[in-house]
Amino acid sequence: MGRLRYVRIVMPAGDWTANGLLGVLNAGDKPAQPVVHEAAAMTDLPGVDAAAVAWQWKGAAGEYVRFVNYYIHQVNYLRHILGEPYRVVFAPKSGVLMAVESASGVTGAIEMTPYRTTVEWEESILAAFEKGYVKIELPAPTTINRAGRVEIYADPGDGVTPLRTIPTLPWIHAMRQQAMNFVKVCRGEMAPPCTAAEAVEDLRVAREYIRLREGV
């Protein structure tokens, strides 16, 4: 389909459980409360004078924590689709968009809750090529045994009939597959799908985005 030109990820807030937690059994214990550390990582960036900007980082640090908690998977997936590192080039104060440019010049974007859905999950990815595209629609993260949807559109041109393919995907429970992969990694049966170095790069992008958005 030619050269990759654009990658767009849309991530609206929605019903991420899709009743997938309905069958969870517990003994009535109270959930453990998360521990959120002060974002010292925000003031140890090169060129940042911690003493001079500490008063500004309090608000930015909170935004950083929220962004990492909710959108870091999309940050990682964008690099996976691009196949190379990228940098943040535009981050409006609305917090609804992160525009990026990859190492080879491909444009990408993550749209963060441009709208909400209360009883649905509408996360999607578009990878656009010179002669077609691939669209991916993901099911809610904790939905049980529900496949996503992939659409592949190829238009070679020169009188060749364009072809649209929508494969039937197996019924795979994403969280169960994640647990299976974790066990396989622990047993040495497979390499980690995402390394620690990848995670560090995700956090670097998150810092870059927050700094650009907050203007600090």
Backbone torsions as a table, in degrees:
resi	resn	phi	psi	omega
1	MET	NA	10.4	177.3
2	GLY	86.5	-163.8	-174.8
3	ARG	-76.5	141.8	173.8
4	LEU	-67.5	130.5	-176.5
5	ARG	-114.8	-32.8	-171.7
6	TYR	-158.3	139.9	174.9
7	VAL	-127.8	127.3	-179.0
8	ARG	-126.5	125.9	175.9
9	ILE	-115.1	127.4	177.3
10	VAL	-112.0	125.0	-174.6
11	MET	-131.4	81.9	178.3
12	PRO	-80.8	146.0	171.9
13	ALA	-64.6	139.3	-178.2
14	GLY	-165.4	-163.6	-179.0
15	ASP	-83.2	84.9	-173.1
16	TRP	-72.0	-16.3	-179.4
17	THR	-89.2	-31.6	-179.0
18	ALA	47.7	41.6	-177.8
19	ASN	60.8	17.5	-180.0
20	GLY	-69.8	-16.7	179.4
21	LEU	-97.0	7.2	-175.3
22	LEU	-61.5	-35.2	-176.2
23	GLY	-92.7	10.7	-179.3
24	VAL	-70.6	130.3	178.1
25	LEU	-104.3	136.7	176.2
26	ASN	-147.6	173.1	-177.2
27	ALA	-98.0	15.8	-179.9
28	GLY	84.1	8.4	179.2
29	ASP	-66.8	147.7	176.3
30	LYS	-72.7	139.0	178.6
31	PRO	-61.3	145.0	176.4
32	ALA	-66.3	139.9	179.8
33	GLN	-84.1	134.8	-179.6
34	PRO	-67.0	149.9	176.1
35	VAL	-106.8	115.1	-180.0
36	VAL	-105.6	116.1	-178.8
37	HIS	-81.5	154.3	173.4
38	GLU	-60.6	140.2	-174.0
39	ALA	-80.7	64.1	175.6
40	ALA	-60.1	-26.1	180.0
41	ALA	-62.1	-19.7	-179.0
42	MET	-79.3	-28.3	-176.8
43	THR	-98.1	0.0	177.5
44	ASP	-98.6	13.9	178.0
45	LEU	-72.1	145.0	178.3
46	PRO	-56.2	134.4	176.3
47	GLY	85.4	1.3	180.0
48	VAL	-102.7	123.2	177.1
49	ASP	-87.5	102.9	-174.4
50	ALA	-58.1	-41.4	-177.3
51	ALA	-65.9	-36.5	-175.4
52	ALA	-76.7	-29.1	-173.7
53	VAL	-117.0	9.7	-176.8
54	ALA	-56.4	-37.0	-179.0
55	TRP	-66.7	-27.8	178.9
56	GLN	-80.0	-32.1	-172.5
57	TRP	-71.1	-18.0	-179.2
58	LYS	-59.3	-47.6	177.9
59	GLY	-71.1	-42.5	-179.6
60	ALA	-65.3	-36.6	179.8
61	ALA	-61.9	-40.1	177.8
62	GLY	-64.0	-40.8	177.6
63	GLU	-65.1	-37.0	178.2
64	TYR	-62.2	-46.2	-179.9
65	VAL	-62.6	-43.9	-179.9
66	ARG	-64.9	-41.5	180.0
67	PHE	-63.2	-46.4	-180.0
68	VAL	-63.0	-41.1	-177.5
69	ASN	-64.4	-35.2	-171.1
70	TYR	-104.5	-32.6	-170.9
71	TYR	-118.8	4.3	-174.6
72	ILE	-66.0	-27.3	177.0
73	HIS	-64.7	-38.2	179.5
74	GLN	-70.9	-35.7	175.3
75	VAL	-57.9	-43.5	-180.0
76	ASN	-69.7	-43.4	-176.1
77	TYR	-67.2	-33.2	178.2
78	LEU	-61.2	-42.8	178.4
79	ARG	-67.8	-34.9	177.6
80	HIS	-61.4	-43.9	-179.8
81	ILE	-70.2	-41.7	179.1
82	LEU	-66.8	-32.2	-179.8
83	GLY	77.7	15.9	-178.8
84	GLU	-166.1	165.4	178.8
85	PRO	-64.5	161.4	177.0
86	TYR	-145.6	165.5	177.0
87	ARG	-125.0	152.1	179.3
88	VAL	-80.9	128.2	-178.1
89	VAL	-115.1	-15.7	-179.4
90	PHE	-153.7	131.6	-178.8
91	ALA	-148.6	89.2	-178.9
92	PRO	-66.5	154.9	-177.3
93	LYS	-65.6	-16.4	178.5
94	SER	-63.7	-22.7	-179.7
95	GLY	74.2	15.0	-176.2
96	VAL	-98.7	-7.7	-174.4
97	LEU	-147.2	139.2	168.1
98	MET	-126.9	111.5	179.3
99	ALA	-100.0	138.7	-174.9
100	VAL	-133.8	165.8	172.2
101	GLU	-132.9	128.4	-177.7
102	SER	-79.0	172.1	-177.5
103	ALA	-58.4	-31.5	-179.4
104	SER	-97.8	5.3	174.9
105	GLY	97.8	10.9	178.0
106	VAL	-79.4	136.0	178.9
107	THR	-84.6	141.4	176.9
108	GLY	-141.9	160.9	-179.7
109	ALA	-152.2	143.5	169.2
110	ILE	-118.0	120.3	176.8
111	GLU	-97.8	119.3	-172.3
112	MET	-105.4	104.5	-179.2
113	THR	49.3	61.2	171.6
114	PRO	-67.9	-19.0	173.7
115	TYR	-155.6	168.3	179.7
116	ARG	-118.1	158.4	172.9
117	THR	-132.4	127.4	-174.4
118	THR	-88.2	-26.6	-178.9
119	VAL	-130.1	31.6	-177.4
120	GLU	-153.0	164.4	174.2
121	TRP	-130.1	121.5	-172.9
122	GLU	-127.1	46.0	175.9
123	GLU	-75.4	134.1	-177.5
124	SER	-147.5	158.0	177.8
125	ILE	-132.3	135.2	174.2
126	LEU	-121.5	121.5	172.9
127	ALA	-110.8	110.6	-173.8
128	ALA	-101.7	128.3	179.4
129	PHE	-111.7	175.4	-179.5
130	GLU	-62.0	-33.5	-174.3
131	LYS	-126.1	33.6	178.4
132	GLY	155.3	-167.3	-179.1
133	TYR	-156.7	165.8	170.8
134	VAL	-125.0	124.8	176.2
135	LYS	-110.1	135.4	178.8
136	ILE	-125.7	128.6	175.6
137	GLU	-117.6	122.9	-175.0
138	LEU	-97.4	142.3	173.5
139	PRO	-74.3	167.8	176.1
140	ALA	-56.6	141.8	-173.5
141	PRO	-52.2	-39.6	-175.7
142	THR	-106.3	12.1	176.2
143	THR	-64.5	149.7	-172.4
144	ILE	-100.1	124.1	173.7
145	ASN	50.9	49.0	177.2
146	ARG	-125.5	126.0	-178.5
147	ALA	-80.3	155.1	171.1
148	GLY	-82.1	-164.6	-178.3
149	ARG	-136.0	133.7	177.0
150	VAL	-123.5	131.3	176.2
151	GLU	-123.7	127.6	-179.6
152	ILE	-118.0	121.6	-179.3
153	TYR	-119.2	121.6	-179.8
154	ALA	-122.9	127.0	-179.7
155	ASP	-128.0	88.7	-176.2
156	PRO	-66.6	-23.7	-177.1
157	GLY	79.4	-165.6	178.8
158	ASP	54.8	37.7	177.3
159	GLY	81.8	-1.2	178.9
160	VAL	-80.1	132.7	-179.2
161	THR	-66.2	125.9	176.8
162	PRO	-60.5	150.4	-177.4
163	LEU	-124.1	127.8	176.7
164	ARG	-113.0	123.2	-177.6
165	THR	-120.0	129.5	175.8
166	ILE	-127.4	93.3	-177.1
167	PRO	-69.9	151.0	172.7
168	THR	-85.5	120.8	-173.8
169	LEU	-97.6	152.7	-179.9
170	PRO	-69.3	155.7	179.0
171	TRP	-79.7	96.1	-178.0
172	ILE	-119.9	129.3	176.4
173	HIS	-83.0	111.6	-172.3
174	ALA	-56.6	-45.2	-177.8
175	MET	-68.2	-35.2	176.7
176	ARG	-66.9	-42.0	178.5
177	GLN	-63.6	-38.5	177.1
178	GLN	-60.4	-43.9	178.6
179	ALA	-64.4	-39.9	178.3
180	MET	-63.4	-42.2	178.2
181	ASN	-63.5	-39.7	179.4
182	PHE	-60.0	-45.7	179.4
183	VAL	-63.4	-41.1	179.3
184	LYS	-63.0	-39.6	178.0
185	VAL	-64.0	-44.3	179.7
186	CYS	-62.0	-33.3	179.4
187	ARG	-82.9	-5.9	-178.4
188	GLY	78.6	17.8	-177.6
189	GLU	-86.3	-13.7	178.3
190	MET	-157.7	157.3	176.2
191	ALA	-79.3	151.9	178.0
192	PRO	-58.4	131.9	177.6
193	PRO	-60.4	-29.9	178.7
194	CYS	-134.9	122.9	-176.8
195	THR	-85.9	169.3	176.5
196	ALA	-62.8	-35.8	178.4
197	ALA	-62.4	-37.0	176.6
198	GLU	-63.3	-42.5	-179.9
199	ALA	-63.3	-39.8	178.0
200	VAL	-63.1	-40.5	178.3
201	GLU	-64.4	-37.0	176.1
202	ASP	-59.2	-44.7	-179.0
203	LEU	-67.8	-34.6	176.6
204	ARG	-61.6	-44.1	178.1
205	VAL	-63.3	-41.3	-179.9
206	ALA	-61.3	-43.0	177.4
207	ARG	-61.8	-45.8	-179.0
208	GLU	-58.5	-43.2	-179.4
209	TYR	-64.4	-47.6	-178.0
210	ILE	-65.2	-41.2	179.1
211	ARG	-61.7	-41.8	-179.3
212	LEU	-70.1	-41.0	-178.4
213	ARG	-67.8	-40.6	-176.7
214	GLU	-86.7	-10.7	178.5
215	GLY	71.1	34.9	179.9
216	VAL	-126.5	NA	NA
